Amino acid sequence: MSDTDTDSGLYDKYEVTKNGDPVDGCFVLEPAADPAAREALIRYAERTDDEQLAADLREWVVDICTRGDTDV
């Protein structure tokens, strides 16, 4: 990551916290605005052992797509 090119690539765009404490090593997705994010969520749902999380992710992506609630 270059200090001069902060509008693209991987960089610290968001501050993620848990219980008020900063969390490092996170990657924020915006599935309503990014088809690649929706694809990533579906792939994650396919690979996780957490069946409830998988169902929730699939439902979320389907809801975004069927409502037409996408920016792209």
Sequence and secondary structure as in RCSB ss.txt:
>XXXX:A:sequence
MSDTDTDSGLYDKYEVTKNGDPVDGCFVLEPAADPAAREALIRYAERTDDEQLAADLREWVVDICTRGDTDV
>XXXX:A:secstr
  TT  SSSS   S  EETTEE  S     TTT HHHHHHHHHHHHH S HHHHHHHHHHHHHHHHHT    
